[in-house]
């Protein structure tokens, strides 16, 4: 067996697809402020924190707000988002995610969640997959956003596994950069054109097997 002892997964776009809910909430906010927000705009916010996302959206709309107003807008967006994800079910888990997580567990490979989301608890609870992770590191436990490797390094630390023996699964450029900065191998979920820096790129976890982890070992 290879030297990969842990797999660390981003949540949005890897395990579940919540991008659509972020999109709907940001679009509603932009529309209320008097301008539009497209799916292309939403793509640019992948892996970006809520505060930074809001700053970019206001910039695109040519709108200036005070810090207090920004806080209120971010909260409003998050409340709409939470309302939507509270209706999620196990059906919202992306194809192959549960199967691959179970395969890791059966192979003795530890699993962790490494997500910037502060709402991961609700999502894991609603989709019924919290039990598949040995450690859960989310936006409530870290202060530095990706591409800083903090979230993945904390995951490795909680699992008790050296970074060099961990593989990260990420769908965003900032996440791939964070994994590399943390000294970990990384599998990109999405397009090789976008995630070219990853050690391997697959369309989704339904394309992953334990065997495919072997060449990634140190």
N, C-alpha and C positions, 0 to 999 in steps of 0.2 A: 504493500500500500504506500501511497505517496506521503510526503511530509505535511500535507495540508491537514491541520488539526481543528480549524474553525472556519465557518462561513459567516460573514456579517452582511446583512441585507438592508439596503435602503427600503423605505416603505412605499412611498408614492411612486407609481410607475414600474415598480419591481414586484411587489407582493399584491398591492391593490392599485386600482387606477382612480385616484381622487382628483386628477387634473381637471376633469369635467366640472367638479363641484367648486374648485378654486376659480375656474373660469367663469362659472355662472355668478359666483359671489362678487368677483372683481368687476365683471361686466355690469352688474346691477349698480355697484358703487359708482363706476365711471358714468353710467347713464344718468344717475341721480345728480352727478356733478356737471352734467351737460355735454359730455362727449362720448365717443364710442370706444369699445375695447374689443379687439379681434382675437381669434384663435392664434394668429401669428404672434400677437403681442404676448399672449399667455405662454407660448413656447419659450419666450425670452426670460420668463420668470421661473423656469425649471430650476429647482435646487436653491432658489434665492429666498432669503428670510422674508417674513411678512412686512417688517419695517422697511426694508430695502425695496421690496415689491411696490409698496405704496408710494415711496419716493419716486420710483421710475414712472409709475402710472400718472402721478401728479405732473411730473416733468413732461410726459407725452401730451397731457391735456393742457399744458401751459398754465397750470394752477399753482398758486403759492398759498400755503397754509401755515399756521403757527404750530409749534410742537404739540400743544394741547389739542388743537383741532385734528392733527395727524393721528394722535393717540385715539381720539374718539372715532375717527374714520376706520382705523385698523380694527378696533373693537367691534364696530358695526359689521364690517366685512366678516370677521371671525364668527360672530354670532350667527350670521346667515349660513356660513360654511358648516358650523357645528350642527345647526338645525338639519342640514341636508345629510351629513354623514351619520347622524343619529338614526337615519332610516336605512342604513346599510345592512346587508345580510351576508351569510357565507357565499352567496351567489356572486358577490362583488370581488371575490378573490380571483386574481388573474390565473389563467390556465397553467397548470403544471406547478404552481407555487407550493401547494400543500404536499403534493407528491414528492417534490425535490427536498423540501424540508424534512419530510418523514424519511427519505432515503439517507439524508445526512445523519439523522439521529440513529438510524439502524446501522450505519457504518461507523458509529462512534465519533462522528465529527460534531463538535459543539456548534450551536447556532446563536446568533445575536441579532438584534435589530439595531441599526444605526441610522436614526432619522432625525432631521431638524424639526420635524413636526411636534408641536406641543399637544396635539390631539391624538397621538398614536394610541393612547389608552382606550379611547372611545372606539376607534377603528378596530383595534384588536378584539375588543369585547364584542362588538356587533358582528364581526365576521367569524368569531369563535376560533381564532388561531393563536391566542396568547400562549397556550401550553406548548407550542412548537418552538419556543425560544428559551434558551438557557439564561439569556440576559437581555434586558430592554434598555437601550440608551436612546433617549429622545431629547427634544428641545427643552424639557424641564430639567435635564441633568447637565447640559452643556451651555457654554456662553459664547463660544466662537463658531461662526457659521462656516460651512464648507466654502472654499477649498482648504480651510484649516483642518488638519486631520484629527482634531480633538475627539469628535464623536466616535470615530473608528478605534482610536487608541484606547479610549475608555472601555469600549466593547471588548477589546482584546484583554485589557487589564481585568475586567470583571470575569471573563472566562478563564483567566489564568493561562493564556496562550501568547507566545511571543508574536509580535507583528509579522515577522517573516514566515510564520506558519499559518497566516490568515489569508483568506480570499474575500474580497468585497464585491458585492453585486450592486451596480449603480446604473441609473439611466440618464444622469446629468453630467455634463462636462466638469462642473465644480466638484462633484462627488468622485469622479475618476481621478481628478487632480489631488483630492484629499487623500484617497487611498494610496496613491503613489508617494505622496509626501509623508505618509505614515509608514512607508516601507513594506506595504502589502501588495499582493497580486490583486488584479482587478478584472472582473468580467463585466463588460458593458452590456446593458440590456437596451437594444434599439438598433440604430444604424451605424455601420462601420465608418461612414463618411463623417459622422458627428463625433463618435467615441473612439476615434482611431488610436488614441494613446493607451487604450485598455489592452491587456494581454490577450484577451479573446473577446469577441462580440457575438452575442446570440440575440435572436428576436425576442425571446421570452424564456422564462424558467422551464417551460414545456420542452425546450430544446436541450436542457441540461441533464447530465447524468453524473454519477460519482466518478465514472471512468474518465470523463472529460477534465476532471480536476487534476489527474495525474501529471500531465505535462507542466502544470503550474507550480508544482512542488519545487522548493529551493534545491 
